[in-house]
Amino acid sequence: MNETKANGIGESANKVKIIQVAIIVIVAVVFFFLLGQWYSLSALFGGGVALTYTLLLGWNVSFAASKEGYEQQALYLGAVVRFIIVTLLLIVGLGLIKFNAMAAVISFCLAQIAYVISLGISVLNKKKEE
């Protein structure tokens, strides 16, 4: 992969993370003013899990790109690792700490939707540039 493409991918990934963080903060603030501090913390937790997933995905793609000939195996292994980590985080947050599930799931889902939309927009922009 050439350096220009790598920089473009890195910039897109950073934009996705910034959009996700903005959505998470907005959701947490809304929950804070509507339902209080515990719901806001729960929303931050749910959004944090989604952001963790995004960070792990970015690391996994970079790792897989460096494993010439083993890219597919590295991506599959990374998917399993992401699934396990997200599941464990949700078990700890919702099961042990008892964060509010509604706030956590809403924030998690909105952060994931922001990820999908911003990724789709960046793909469309790249196609326009080509």
Residue, then its C-alpha position, 0 to 999 in steps of 0.5 A: m500500500n502506498e503512503t498516500k493511500a495509507n494517509g488517506i485511510g488514516e485520515s478517514a479513520n480519524k474522522v470516523k472516531i471524531i464523529q463517534v466521540a461527538i455522538i457519544v458526548i451528545v447522547a450522554v449530555v441529553f441523558f444527563f439533562l433528561l434522566g440524571q448522572w447515572y444514565s449519562l455515565s451509562a451512555l458514556f459506557g455504551g458509547g465507549v464500548a462502541l468506540t473500543y470496537t472501532l479502535l480494535l477494528g482499526w488496529n486489526v486492519s493495520f495488523a492484517a495488512s502487515k501479515e502478507g499471505y495471512e491477511q484473511q486469517a488475521l482479519y477472522l481472528g481479529a473479528v473473534v477477539r473484537f466479539i469477545i472483548v465487546t461481550l466481556l465489556l458489556i457483561v462487566g458494565l451491564g451485569l456487574i456494575k449495573f449501568n442502565a441498559m437502555a442508555a448504554v444500548i442507545s449510545f452504543c447503537l448510535a455510535q455504531i450507526a455513526y460509524v457506518i454512516s461516516l464510513g459510507i460517506s468516506v467510501l463515496n467521497k473516495k469513489k468521487e475522487e477516482 
